[in-house]
Amino acid sequence: MFKVDYSKTTEFEGIKAGEYEVIIHSVEQKKSSTGKEMVVVDYEIRDDVDQPSKGMKVRFDNFVVDPNNEWRFQSLSKAVGIPEETEFNSYKDWGDYILNQPILLNVGIRKHNGNDYAQAKGFKPSAVAPPEPVNISDEDTPF
């Protein structure tokens, strides 16, 4: 069963501003509040790297498709290592390409309604090797 034991708790500490090795955890296409196409990216702070906030997520990085925002798409593409001159047929294809890629994320803190939220501020190529893939065979599953 389950027994409550406060000695096994840790103090919750939010993500602080700084640079974190992350994996691009999810990519979703949506419409912005103004009706423009956008790609929403979530990042997960890698737990295979010695750094604070392991496993926590930086969420809702909105890449609105607009000429004024193209630099953000280009900056993240460069950090991921997409070869220059690579063409994608859609923003969905671009999102599929960047999914699960490691990068070094510059995180800032945004205040909203009295709360602090981690926010992506910039992108650099990852400084460490990508995480090892997890190989699961049929023998590893109970069914």
mmCIF file of the C-alpha atoms, coordinates in Angstrom:
data_MODEL
# 
_entry.id   MODEL 
# 
loop_
_atom_site.group_PDB 
_atom_site.id 
_atom_site.type_symbol 
_atom_site.label_atom_id 
_atom_site.label_alt_id 
_atom_site.label_comp_id 
_atom_site.label_asym_id 
_atom_site.label_entity_id 
_atom_site.label_seq_id 
_atom_site.pdbx_PDB_ins_code 
_atom_site.Cartn_x 
_atom_site.Cartn_y 
_atom_site.Cartn_z 
_atom_site.occupancy 
_atom_site.B_iso_or_equiv 
_atom_site.pdbx_formal_charge 
_atom_site.auth_seq_id 
_atom_site.auth_comp_id 
_atom_site.auth_asym_id 
_atom_site.auth_atom_id 
_atom_site.pdbx_PDB_model_num 
ATOM 1   C CA . MET A 1 1   ? 0.000  0.000  0.000   1.00 0.00 ? 1   MET A CA 1 
ATOM 2   C CA . PHE A 1 2   ? 1.101  3.589  0.510   1.00 0.00 ? 2   PHE A CA 1 
ATOM 3   C CA . LYS A 1 3   ? 2.237  5.268  3.704   1.00 0.00 ? 3   LYS A CA 1 
ATOM 4   C CA . VAL A 1 4   ? 2.766  9.027  3.999   1.00 0.00 ? 4   VAL A CA 1 
ATOM 5   C CA . ASP A 1 5   ? 6.337  9.801  5.072   1.00 0.00 ? 5   ASP A CA 1 
ATOM 6   C CA . TYR A 1 6   ? 7.348  13.483 5.005   1.00 0.00 ? 6   TYR A CA 1 
ATOM 7   C CA . SER A 1 7   ? 11.018 12.602 5.547   1.00 0.00 ? 7   SER A CA 1 
ATOM 8   C CA . LYS A 1 8   ? 11.091 11.445 1.909   1.00 0.00 ? 8   LYS A CA 1 
ATOM 9   C CA . THR A 1 9   ? 10.025 14.796 0.479   1.00 0.00 ? 9   THR A CA 1 
ATOM 10  C CA . THR A 1 10  ? 12.191 17.442 -1.096  1.00 0.00 ? 10  THR A CA 1 
ATOM 11  C CA . GLU A 1 11  ? 11.551 21.142 -1.295  1.00 0.00 ? 11  GLU A CA 1 
ATOM 12  C CA . PHE A 1 12  ? 10.088 22.069 -4.663  1.00 0.00 ? 12  PHE A CA 1 
ATOM 13  C CA . GLU A 1 13  ? 12.240 24.566 -6.467  1.00 0.00 ? 13  GLU A CA 1 
ATOM 14  C CA . GLY A 1 14  ? 11.232 26.048 -9.796  1.00 0.00 ? 14  GLY A CA 1 
ATOM 15  C CA . ILE A 1 15  ? 13.461 26.502 -12.802 1.00 0.00 ? 15  ILE A CA 1 
ATOM 16  C CA . LYS A 1 16  ? 15.831 29.436 -12.425 1.00 0.00 ? 16  LYS A CA 1 
ATOM 17  C CA . ALA A 1 17  ? 17.156 31.643 -15.223 1.00 0.00 ? 17  ALA A CA 1 
ATOM 18  C CA . GLY A 1 18  ? 20.230 30.179 -16.923 1.00 0.00 ? 18  GLY A CA 1 
ATOM 19  C CA . GLU A 1 19  ? 21.347 27.702 -19.559 1.00 0.00 ? 19  GLU A CA 1 
ATOM 20  C CA . TYR A 1 20  ? 20.088 24.115 -19.543 1.00 0.00 ? 20  TYR A CA 1 
ATOM 21  C CA . GLU A 1 21  ? 20.750 21.083 -21.674 1.00 0.00 ? 21  GLU A CA 1 
ATOM 22  C CA . VAL A 1 22  ? 17.307 20.077 -22.926 1.00 0.00 ? 22  VAL A CA 1 
ATOM 23  C CA . ILE A 1 23  ? 15.543 17.749 -25.301 1.00 0.00 ? 23  ILE A CA 1 
ATOM 24  C CA . ILE A 1 24  ? 12.801 19.096 -27.529 1.00 0.00 ? 24  ILE A CA 1 
ATOM 25  C CA . HIS A 1 25  ? 10.030 17.160 -25.817 1.00 0.00 ? 25  HIS A CA 1 
ATOM 26  C CA . SER A 1 26  ? 6.954  17.988 -27.890 1.00 0.00 ? 26  SER A CA 1 
ATOM 27  C CA . VAL A 1 27  ? 6.019  19.965 -30.969 1.00 0.00 ? 27  VAL A CA 1 
ATOM 28  C CA . GLU A 1 28  ? 2.421  20.861 -31.831 1.00 0.00 ? 28  GLU A CA 1 
ATOM 29  C CA . GLN A 1 29  ? 0.854  22.936 -34.586 1.00 0.00 ? 29  GLN A CA 1 
ATOM 30  C CA . LYS A 1 30  ? -1.854 25.366 -33.518 1.00 0.00 ? 30  LYS A CA 1 
ATOM 31  C CA . LYS A 1 31  ? -3.438 28.696 -34.404 1.00 0.00 ? 31  LYS A CA 1 
ATOM 32  C CA . SER A 1 32  ? -2.372 31.792 -32.501 1.00 0.00 ? 32  SER A CA 1 
ATOM 33  C CA . SER A 1 33  ? -4.922 34.076 -30.845 1.00 0.00 ? 33  SER A CA 1 
ATOM 34  C CA . THR A 1 34  ? -4.707 36.241 -33.980 1.00 0.00 ? 34  THR A CA 1 
ATOM 35  C CA . GLY A 1 35  ? -5.430 33.250 -36.244 1.00 0.00 ? 35  GLY A CA 1 
ATOM 36  C CA . LYS A 1 36  ? -1.872 32.797 -37.524 1.00 0.00 ? 36  LYS A CA 1 
ATOM 37  C CA . GLU A 1 37  ? -0.236 29.408 -37.827 1.00 0.00 ? 37  GLU A CA 1 
ATOM 38  C CA . MET A 1 38  ? 2.187  28.614 -35.020 1.00 0.00 ? 38  MET A CA 1 
ATOM 39  C CA . VAL A 1 39  ? 4.319  25.795 -33.735 1.00 0.00 ? 39  VAL A CA 1 
ATOM 40  C CA . VAL A 1 40  ? 4.302  25.279 -29.953 1.00 0.00 ? 40  VAL A CA 1 
ATOM 41  C CA . VAL A 1 41  ? 7.487  23.694 -28.588 1.00 0.00 ? 41  VAL A CA 1 
ATOM 42  C CA . ASP A 1 42  ? 8.044  22.214 -25.122 1.00 0.00 ? 42  ASP A CA 1 
ATOM 43  C CA . TYR A 1 43  ? 11.515 21.403 -23.771 1.00 0.00 ? 43  TYR A CA 1 
ATOM 44  C CA . GLU A 1 44  ? 12.513 18.927 -21.070 1.00 0.00 ? 44  GLU A CA 1 
ATOM 45  C CA . ILE A 1 45  ? 15.612 19.544 -18.974 1.00 0.00 ? 45  ILE A CA 1 
ATOM 46  C CA . ARG A 1 46  ? 17.800 16.484 -19.461 1.00 0.00 ? 46  ARG A CA 1 
ATOM 47  C CA . ASP A 1 47  ? 18.189 14.173 -16.494 1.00 0.00 ? 47  ASP A CA 1 
ATOM 48  C CA . ASP A 1 48  ? 21.286 12.502 -17.972 1.00 0.00 ? 48  ASP A CA 1 
ATOM 49  C CA . VAL A 1 49  ? 23.283 15.727 -17.510 1.00 0.00 ? 49  VAL A CA 1 
ATOM 50  C CA . ASP A 1 50  ? 24.483 17.031 -14.127 1.00 0.00 ? 50  ASP A CA 1 
ATOM 51  C CA . GLN A 1 51  ? 22.395 20.197 -13.836 1.00 0.00 ? 51  GLN A CA 1 
ATOM 52  C CA . PRO A 1 52  ? 19.592 21.579 -11.674 1.00 0.00 ? 52  PRO A CA 1 
ATOM 53  C CA . SER A 1 53  ? 15.889 21.094 -12.453 1.00 0.00 ? 53  SER A CA 1 
ATOM 54  C CA . LYS A 1 54  ? 16.375 17.692 -14.103 1.00 0.00 ? 54  LYS A CA 1 
ATOM 55  C CA . GLY A 1 55  ? 13.216 16.402 -15.740 1.00 0.00 ? 55  GLY A CA 1 
ATOM 56  C CA . MET A 1 56  ? 11.343 19.705 -15.468 1.00 0.00 ? 56  MET A CA 1 
ATOM 57  C CA . LYS A 1 57  ? 9.768  21.256 -18.546 1.00 0.00 ? 57  LYS A CA 1 
ATOM 58  C CA . VAL A 1 58  ? 9.915  24.667 -20.156 1.00 0.00 ? 58  VAL A CA 1 
ATOM 59  C CA . ARG A 1 59  ? 6.563  24.847 -21.892 1.00 0.00 ? 59  ARG A CA 1 
ATOM 60  C CA . PHE A 1 60  ? 4.629  26.803 -24.467 1.00 0.00 ? 60  PHE A CA 1 
ATOM 61  C CA . ASP A 1 61  ? 7.387  28.308 -26.598 1.00 0.00 ? 61  ASP A CA 1 
ATOM 62  C CA . ASN A 1 62  ? 5.231  29.734 -29.385 1.00 0.00 ? 62  ASN A CA 1 
ATOM 63  C CA . PHE A 1 63  ? 6.792  30.054 -32.844 1.00 0.00 ? 63  PHE A CA 1 
ATOM 64  C CA . VAL A 1 64  ? 4.244  32.193 -34.696 1.00 0.00 ? 64  VAL A CA 1 
ATOM 65  C CA . VAL A 1 65  ? 4.578  31.922 -38.472 1.00 0.00 ? 65  VAL A CA 1 
ATOM 66  C CA . ASP A 1 66  ? 5.231  35.538 -39.419 1.00 0.00 ? 66  ASP A CA 1 
ATOM 67  C CA . PRO A 1 67  ? 8.115  37.262 -41.233 1.00 0.00 ? 67  PRO A CA 1 
ATOM 68  C CA . ASN A 1 68  ? 8.952  39.145 -38.024 1.00 0.00 ? 68  ASN A CA 1 
ATOM 69  C CA . ASN A 1 69  ? 9.453  35.838 -36.187 1.00 0.00 ? 69  ASN A CA 1 
ATOM 70  C CA . GLU A 1 70  ? 11.414 33.923 -38.823 1.00 0.00 ? 70  GLU A CA 1 
ATOM 71  C CA . TRP A 1 71  ? 14.655 34.562 -36.903 1.00 0.00 ? 71  TRP A CA 1 
ATOM 72  C CA . ARG A 1 72  ? 13.372 32.293 -34.085 1.00 0.00 ? 72  ARG A CA 1 
ATOM 73  C CA . PHE A 1 73  ? 12.782 29.393 -36.501 1.00 0.00 ? 73  PHE A CA 1 
ATOM 74  C CA . GLN A 1 74  ? 16.249 29.985 -37.968 1.00 0.00 ? 74  GLN A CA 1 
ATOM 75  C CA . SER A 1 75  ? 17.919 30.203 -34.548 1.00 0.00 ? 75  SER A CA 1 
ATOM 76  C CA . LEU A 1 76  ? 16.401 26.948 -33.293 1.00 0.00 ? 76  LEU A CA 1 
ATOM 77  C CA . SER A 1 77  ? 17.168 25.234 -36.611 1.00 0.00 ? 77  SER A CA 1 
ATOM 78  C CA . LYS A 1 78  ? 20.820 26.248 -36.273 1.00 0.00 ? 78  LYS A CA 1 
ATOM 79  C CA . ALA A 1 79  ? 20.984 25.015 -32.655 1.00 0.00 ? 79  ALA A CA 1 
ATOM 80  C CA . VAL A 1 80  ? 19.539 21.648 -33.687 1.00 0.00 ? 80  VAL A CA 1 
ATOM 81  C CA . GLY A 1 81  ? 22.071 21.414 -36.507 1.00 0.00 ? 81  GLY A CA 1 
ATOM 82  C CA . ILE A 1 82  ? 19.759 21.396 -39.503 1.00 0.00 ? 82  ILE A CA 1 
ATOM 83  C CA . PRO A 1 83  ? 22.035 21.807 -42.534 1.00 0.00 ? 83  PRO A CA 1 
ATOM 84  C CA . GLU A 1 84  ? 21.797 25.206 -44.199 1.00 0.00 ? 84  GLU A CA 1 
ATOM 85  C CA . GLU A 1 85  ? 19.603 25.287 -47.317 1.00 0.00 ? 85  GLU A CA 1 
ATOM 86  C CA . THR A 1 86  ? 17.477 22.360 -46.023 1.00 0.00 ? 86  THR A CA 1 
ATOM 87  C CA . GLU A 1 87  ? 13.923 22.816 -47.263 1.00 0.00 ? 87  GLU A CA 1 
ATOM 88  C CA . PHE A 1 88  ? 10.804 21.588 -45.507 1.00 0.00 ? 88  PHE A CA 1 
ATOM 89  C CA . ASN A 1 89  ? 7.425  21.153 -47.179 1.00 0.00 ? 89  ASN A CA 1 
ATOM 90  C CA . SER A 1 90  ? 5.595  22.365 -44.077 1.00 0.00 ? 90  SER A CA 1 
ATOM 91  C CA . TYR A 1 91  ? 6.100  23.614 -40.548 1.00 0.00 ? 91  TYR A CA 1 
ATOM 92  C CA . LYS A 1 92  ? 4.862  20.201 -39.432 1.00 0.00 ? 92  LYS A CA 1 
ATOM 93  C CA . ASP A 1 93  ? 7.826  18.605 -41.231 1.00 0.00 ? 93  ASP A CA 1 
ATOM 94  C CA . TRP A 1 94  ? 10.147 21.084 -39.504 1.00 0.00 ? 94  TRP A CA 1 
ATOM 95  C CA . GLY A 1 95  ? 8.563  20.195 -36.142 1.00 0.00 ? 95  GLY A CA 1 
ATOM 96  C CA . ASP A 1 96  ? 8.943  16.470 -36.812 1.00 0.00 ? 96  ASP A CA 1 
ATOM 97  C CA . TYR A 1 97  ? 12.633 17.046 -37.580 1.00 0.00 ? 97  TYR A CA 1 
ATOM 98  C CA . ILE A 1 98  ? 13.411 18.958 -34.385 1.00 0.00 ? 98  ILE A CA 1 
ATOM 99  C CA . LEU A 1 99  ? 11.425 16.640 -32.072 1.00 0.00 ? 99  LEU A CA 1 
ATOM 100 C CA . ASN A 1 100 ? 13.661 14.809 -29.553 1.00 0.00 ? 100 ASN A CA 1 
ATOM 101 C CA . GLN A 1 101 ? 16.734 16.804 -30.580 1.00 0.00 ? 101 GLN A CA 1 
ATOM 102 C CA . PRO A 1 102 ? 19.123 18.054 -27.860 1.00 0.00 ? 102 PRO A CA 1 
ATOM 103 C CA . ILE A 1 103 ? 19.975 21.756 -27.555 1.00 0.00 ? 103 ILE A CA 1 
ATOM 104 C CA . LEU A 1 104 ? 21.344 24.189 -24.983 1.00 0.00 ? 104 LEU A CA 1 
ATOM 105 C CA . LEU A 1 105 ? 18.418 26.408 -23.977 1.00 0.00 ? 105 LEU A CA 1 
ATOM 106 C CA . ASN A 1 106 ? 18.809 29.862 -22.474 1.00 0.00 ? 106 ASN A CA 1 
ATOM 107 C CA . VAL A 1 107 ? 15.952 30.226 -19.993 1.00 0.00 ? 107 VAL A CA 1 
ATOM 108 C CA . GLY A 1 108 ? 14.600 33.482 -18.618 1.00 0.00 ? 108 GLY A CA 1 
ATOM 109 C CA . ILE A 1 109 ? 11.843 34.041 -16.079 1.00 0.00 ? 109 ILE A CA 1 
ATOM 110 C CA . ARG A 1 110 ? 8.606  35.780 -17.016 1.00 0.00 ? 110 ARG A CA 1 
ATOM 111 C CA . LYS A 1 111 ? 6.303  37.132 -14.322 1.00 0.00 ? 111 LYS A CA 1 
ATOM 112 C CA . HIS A 1 112 ? 2.565  36.782 -14.893 1.00 0.00 ? 112 HIS A CA 1 
ATOM 113 C CA . ASN A 1 113 ? -0.193 37.329 -12.343 1.00 0.00 ? 113 ASN A CA 1 
ATOM 114 C CA . GLY A 1 114 ? 2.311  37.133 -9.500  1.00 0.00 ? 114 GLY A CA 1 
ATOM 115 C CA . ASN A 1 115 ? 3.809  33.828 -10.658 1.00 0.00 ? 115 ASN A CA 1 
ATOM 116 C CA . ASP A 1 116 ? 7.190  33.079 -12.234 1.00 0.00 ? 116 ASP A CA 1 
ATOM 117 C CA . TYR A 1 117 ? 7.307  31.056 -15.455 1.00 0.00 ? 117 TYR A CA 1 
ATOM 118 C CA . ALA A 1 118 ? 10.350 29.649 -17.240 1.00 0.00 ? 118 ALA A CA 1 
ATOM 119 C CA . GLN A 1 119 ? 10.578 31.007 -20.774 1.00 0.00 ? 119 GLN A CA 1 
ATOM 120 C CA . ALA A 1 120 ? 12.872 30.123 -23.682 1.00 0.00 ? 120 ALA A CA 1 
ATOM 121 C CA . LYS A 1 121 ? 15.127 33.095 -24.462 1.00 0.00 ? 121 LYS A CA 1 
ATOM 122 C CA . GLY A 1 122 ? 17.716 31.647 -26.848 1.00 0.00 ? 122 GLY A CA 1 
ATOM 123 C CA . PHE A 1 123 ? 19.130 28.507 -28.399 1.00 0.00 ? 123 PHE A CA 1 
ATOM 124 C CA . LYS A 1 124 ? 22.613 27.078 -28.850 1.00 0.00 ? 124 LYS A CA 1 
ATOM 125 C CA . PRO A 1 125 ? 23.882 23.708 -30.016 1.00 0.00 ? 125 PRO A CA 1 
ATOM 126 C CA . SER A 1 126 ? 24.066 21.135 -27.234 1.00 0.00 ? 126 SER A CA 1 
ATOM 127 C CA . ALA A 1 127 ? 27.444 20.981 -25.496 1.00 0.00 ? 127 ALA A CA 1 
ATOM 128 C CA . VAL A 1 128 ? 27.091 17.288 -24.572 1.00 0.00 ? 128 VAL A CA 1 
ATOM 129 C CA . ALA A 1 129 ? 26.452 14.094 -26.506 1.00 0.00 ? 129 ALA A CA 1 
ATOM 130 C CA . PRO A 1 130 ? 22.828 13.211 -27.222 1.00 0.00 ? 130 PRO A CA 1 
ATOM 131 C CA . PRO A 1 131 ? 21.227 10.810 -24.752 1.00 0.00 ? 131 PRO A CA 1 
ATOM 132 C CA . GLU A 1 132 ? 21.576 7.140  -25.451 1.00 0.00 ? 132 GLU A CA 1 
ATOM 133 C CA . PRO A 1 133 ? 18.464 5.666  -27.091 1.00 0.00 ? 133 PRO A CA 1 
ATOM 134 C CA . VAL A 1 134 ? 16.475 3.221  -25.002 1.00 0.00 ? 134 VAL A CA 1 
ATOM 135 C CA . ASN A 1 135 ? 16.230 -0.158 -26.691 1.00 0.00 ? 135 ASN A CA 1 
ATOM 136 C CA . ILE A 1 136 ? 13.319 -2.286 -25.576 1.00 0.00 ? 136 ILE A CA 1 
ATOM 137 C CA . SER A 1 137 ? 12.836 -5.742 -26.983 1.00 0.00 ? 137 SER A CA 1 
ATOM 138 C CA . ASP A 1 138 ? 9.813  -8.046 -26.824 1.00 0.00 ? 138 ASP A CA 1 
ATOM 139 C CA . GLU A 1 139 ? 11.563 -9.963 -24.039 1.00 0.00 ? 139 GLU A CA 1 
ATOM 140 C CA . ASP A 1 140 ? 11.498 -6.806 -21.889 1.00 0.00 ? 140 ASP A CA 1 
ATOM 141 C CA . THR A 1 141 ? 7.707  -6.522 -21.923 1.00 0.00 ? 141 THR A CA 1 
ATOM 142 C CA . PRO A 1 142 ? 5.435  -8.656 -19.738 1.00 0.00 ? 142 PRO A CA 1 
ATOM 143 C CA . PHE A 1 143 ? 2.759  -9.157 -22.405 1.00 0.00 ? 143 PHE A CA 1 
# 
